[in-house]
Amino acid sequence: MFVDRAEITIVSGKGGNGAVTFRRDPYVPDGGPDGGDGGDGGSVIFVADRNLRTLMDFKYKRKYQAENGQNGMKRNRYGKKGQDLYIKVPVGTMIIDKETGLLMKDLSSDGDKVVAAKGGRGGRGNVHYKSSIRQAPNFAEAGGFAKERAVILELKLIADAGLLGFPNVGKSTLLSVSTNSKPKIAGYHFTTIDPNLGVVYLHDTSFVLADIAGIIEGASQGAGLGFRFLKHIERTKVLIHVVDVSGSEGRDPIDDYKKINAELEKFDPKLLNKPQIVAANKTDIVFDQEKYDEFMKFMEEEGCKVFPISAATGKGITELLNAVLYEIENYVEPDEEPMAMFDFAADDYDEDYKKISGYRDEDGVYVLEGKQLTKIFNSTNFTDNGSIRYLYHFIEKNGGIKLLRQLGLKEGDTVRINDFEFDYTED
């Protein structure tokens, strides 16, 4: 099964907590703090792998989590770093942050990678909090939070040339005789329901050819299979427009040609700027010579490159492929407006990290909230006065007490941080 879009949740590893320990060596009086730092949490990293062709694995597993960092230990020993989680995806996969809709990375080459969720930083051990006035700090820093986010994986095939045209015009047959690909071929519409790729070997070189599943009128609005696969044409350098000129199904080749190009324009007008070569297929079984001649004249008036071929017999295939190779080798990438990219710098640094907010709930309890506040609160040793003072000074320094007083806080009122409640006193 070919799956080209998936939505998953990724979670980085939490940083390990710093240790609160003291030297207890014999013959060393008054041993000081020796708590080691916690290890950093593992990151979630996407990697492009040329051996993969589909996002099918992500249809069954929707959540991926990296390893947490290990807590710090005594004797200044650091906790082990959490193992990074590498997630392999096919080349051509775009990683999109669901919340913002911004592109994080287009993994367009084998080995491309992106750190999509960075692991939490390990907390510092109590050895870092020793000072001239605090000789035995009985607290340490909690590890950094894990980062969880929903991402959209969207695959666009990487191919040099793409076959397009109505169903049953012979695209799969053309692919099979031009490459080593073995697509399913049958005499009914929509034989191909998944894109197929093959490699064309020609004149000591090669290029990748993609068979884009049948596009019908209205595909740009979601009709048939076309809307699902039109996006795969965007990465190709050359389009091979296969048209059935035999008249065996009563179709008008000129009308078919116009309709397919109209769908391309509706989906993305820039697609019409790509080099397009017309393959007039099934010339071995032309039933209506008049319509065939009319089509060839129309192509000449349009200034289109058209090659009469028969995919079934191999007639004209070499000439067609030579023309395609020429266009690929002389292709010039057009200048395009850059896509809006996800801001990793802003994601790593939150300017509101130390900001404290507060409110009074319906029960009259005053609530304080904040990212750094939560981290320091989780690090607080409530049996140690120095640790409690450290927490209070952070709240006061960052305007938490002033904010609550503005909300009406008085001595004896209840204050809540996380799930912990205490009575406020001004002593």
N, C-alpha and C positions, 0 to 999 in steps of 0.2 A: 504494500500500500504506500502511495506517495502522499506524504503529509508536508505541506509547505508553510504552515502557521501553527504556532502553539503558544500557550500562555502558562507560565510556571511561576512559582514562588521560590526565591533564593534567600538563604539566611547565612550570614557570615558567622564566624565563631566569636563568642564572648571572650574578652580579655581575662586572664587569670587575676585573682586578687593578690595584692601584696601581703607578705607575711608579717605577723607581729610576734617576734621572738627575741630572746636575749641570750647573750653568751652565758654559758654555765660550765665553762672549762675549769678544771681543778687548778689551783694556784693562780687563778686570775680573778682578783677581787673586783667587786662592783662591775661585772661585765656589762657592756652597753648593748644597745639594740643591734641585731644582726639579721633582721628579716629581709629576705630576698624579694626581688620584683616578680610579679606574675608574668607569664608568657603571653605574647600577643595572640589574639584569636586568628584562626585561619580565614583566608579570603576566598571568595567564589570567583573563579576565573573561567571565562569562555575561550575556547581554542578552536580555530578552524582546522578541520581534518579532511583532506581530499579523498579519503577512503569512504566517507559517508555521503549519502545521496538524499536522505530524507530526515524529517524531524519526527518520525513515527515513534521513537522511544519516549518522547515527551508527551505522547498521548496517554500513556499508561502511568507514568510517574510525574507528579506535578510539583513536588516539593524537594528541594535540594539544600543540604545544610553542611557547612564546613565544621571542622573540629574546634572545640573551645580551647583556649589557652590554659595551661596548668597553673595552679596557684604557686606563689613563691614559697620558699622553704627556709629553714634556719641555716645559719652559717653563710648568709649572703648568697644562697644558691637560688638561681633564677628558675622559674617554672618553664616547662617545655612549651615551645610555640605550637599552637594548634596547626594541624596539617591543612594546607590549602586544598580546596576542592576544585579540580579541573574538569570542566564539562565540555566534551567534544561536540561540535556541531558541523554541518556541511559547509564547505566553502561557498560563500554567497549569502550567508545568514546575517541578517541585521538584528542587533540587540537593541530593543526599544524599552525605555522606562515607561511603564503603563501609566503612572500617576501624572507625569508631565507630557507624555506623548513624544518626548524628544529622543533622537537617535543617540545611543551610547557608543556604538561602534558598528561599522560595516566590515564584517570579516570577509573581505573579498579575495584574499590570497591564502594559500596553505600556510599554516603556522601563525597567522594573525591571532592576537589575543587581546583581551580586555579584562581588567579587574572590575567586575560589576558590583561587587559588595565587599568592601574592605573590612577586615577583621578588627575587633575592638582592641585598643591598646592595653597592654598589661599594666596592672596597678603597681604603684611603687610601694616597697616594703617600708617598715617603720624606721629603718636606718636613715632614710632620707629626711625624716622629720626631727632628727636630733639637732638641738641648738644649744647655745650657752645658757638659755633659761629653761630648756626642755631637755633634760639629760636622758630621760627614759620614756620616750613617747610610746604610749600603749595603744596606738592605732596605726592603721596603714590605709593605703588607697585601694578602693574597689576597682576591679577591672572594667575596661570600657565596654559599652553596650554592643551587643550584636546588631548588625544592620539587616533588616528584612525588607524586601521589596518585590513587587510583582513585575515581571518583565515579559515582553512579547517577543517571540522569536519568529522572524519572517524570512523565509528562504526565497531568493531569486536566483534562478539557475545562471551559472557562468558558462556561456557558450559564445563562440565566435559568430555563428550564423544560426538563424532560426527559421524553421519551416512554418508557414502559416497558410491558412486557406480553409474553406468549408470542409465539413466531414466528408469522408469517402472520396476525396479528390486524388488520393494516392500519396499522401505525405509519408505514411509509415512505410510504404513500399519503396519510396525514394530513399528514405533513411536506411532501409535494410540493404539496398544494393550499393549504397555509397559508403557504408561504414561496416563495422563489425557488430553493430547492434542487431538484436533479434526481436523487434516489437511484434505484438500480436496483430495479425492481419486477417480481416474477414470482409465479406461482401455486404456489410450493413453499416449504417451510420453509427458513429460514436464507438467504433472499435477501440480507439485510444481514449482512455479516460485519465491517464497519467502522462506527464511529459516524459519523453525518452531522449537519451543522449547517446551519441556515437562519435567516433573519431574517424575523420576522413584522412587517409594517407595519400599524398599526391606530390610528385616531384621532390622526393626527399624531405618533405615537410608534412605538416599535419595541421588540422584545425578541428574544433569541436562543433558538431552540428546537433541542434535540438529540434525535436518534433513537438511543437506546441499543440496541445489537444484542441480538437475542432472548435472553431469560433463560428457563431451564427449571428444573424441579425439581432441586435438588442443585447449583444454580449457585454457592451460597456455599461449597461444598466443591470447586469446580473443574469441575463437569459442564458440558458444552456450551460456549457462548461467554460465559456470564454472568459467571463469576468474573473474566474478563479485563476486562470493561467495567462491572461494578458500581461500581467506584471512581469512574467518571465522574459518577455520580448525586450524589456527595457535595457537589459544588460548586453544584448547582442550588438554586433557591429554591422551585420548585413542581414537583410530579410529576404528570404526566398519565398515568393508568393506563388503557391501552386494552384493552378486553375485547371479544371476539367474542361477540355475543349472538344470532347468526343460527342457531346450531346446525347450520351447514352441514358441519361436520367432526365432529359428534357429541360436541363438548366441552361440559362443564358450566361455564357462566360463573361461577357462585358458587365452584366448586372452583378455577377458574383464578385468580380474584381472591384467594382465601385463600392459594394456593400462592405466588404472586408476593410477597405481603406477608410470608409466612413466610421467604422467601429474603432479603428486605431486612432483616428483623429479625436473622437469623442472621449476615449480613454486618456489619451495624452497626445496633444498635437505635435509634440517633438518627435514622436515615432515616425511621422511622415518625412522627417529630415534624414532618416537613416537611408543608406543605399538600399534600393529594392530591385531585385531581379525577378522577373516573371518566368516561371516554368510552365509552359503550355503542355500539360500532361495528357496522356492517353491518345496521342496522335496516331497510334496504330489501329485505333477502332473508331475513327471519326465517322459519325452517321450523317452529320449535316455539314457538308463542305461549305455551303454558303455562310453559315454562322461562323465557321472556323476562319474563313477568309475575312469576314467582317471584323472578327476579333483581332486578327493580325494587323489589319489596317488601322484599327483603333489604337493598338499599342504603338504603332509607328507614329501616329499623329500625336500621341501623348509623350513621345520621346522616351519610352520605356525600353529597357533591355529585356528582350523576350527570347527564350530558347525553347523551340519545339522539342519535346522529349517523350519518351515512353519508359516509365519506370519499370514496367512489366518486362520489356524486352532489352532495356539498357540503351536504347537509341538516344543519343544526344546528351547522355549523362556526363561524359568526360568534358565536353565543351561547357556545360553548365557549371561544373565544379571548378574548372579553370577560371571562369569569370568571377565566381565567388571568391576564390583564393586571391585573385588580383585586387578585388575590393577590400578584402581583409588586410592585405599587406600595405595598402595605400590609405587605410582608414585613419582619419584624424579625429581625435576625441574632441567633441564640441565643448565650448565653455558653458558651464551651467552654474546657476546660483547655488552656493553651498547650502546644505540642509542645516536646519537649526539643531545644534548639538547639545547634549546633556552637559551641564557644568559640573565637572568632577571637583574642581577647586572649591566651589560653593558647597558641594556635598560633603567634602572632608572638613571644611571649616564652617561652623555655624556661628554667625555673629551674635545670635541670641542665646548661645550656649550657657552663659552665666546669668542670663536674665531670669529674674524671679517674678512670677505673677501670683496673684492671690484674689480670693473672693470669700464672701460669707455665704454658707449654704443655708438651706431652708431650716435646718436645726439650730442655727445660730453658731455653728462651728466655723472658725476662721481657717481657711485652707491655703497652704503655700505650695507652689509647683515650680519646677524648673529642671532642666536636664542635668546641669552641674550640681544643683541642690540634691537631686535624687542620688547622684553618684557619691557625693560627700556623706549624705545621710546613710547610705548603705555601708560606708566605711567607718561610721562612728561607733566607738565603744562606749556604751552608755554607763558602764561601771567606772569609767575613767574621766575625771574632771577636765583634764587637758584636752581630751578628744571632744567632749561636749562643748568646751569653750571654742575650739576650732570651728565647729559647726555653727555656733551662735555668731561668731565674728564674721563668718562668710555671709550669713543671712543679713546681719546688720550692715555690713559693708556694701552689699548689693541692693539695699533699699527695701528688704523684706519687712523689717520691723516698722519702718516709716509707712509703708503701704498699708499694713494691717491697722495701724493707728488711724490712718485716714478713713479706713472702713469702719472705725468705731471700737477698735480693740481696747479693752481695759483689763486691769489686773484681775486675775481669777478666771478670765475667759479661756475657752478651750481652743487650742491650735492643733491642726492636723497636718502632718507631712507624711505622704504615702499612707500607710495604714496605722501610723503611730500617732496617738493623741496625748497631749500634755497640757497642764494648766500654765498660763502665762503669768510670770511674776516680774516685777520691775526691780527686784533686789539685785 
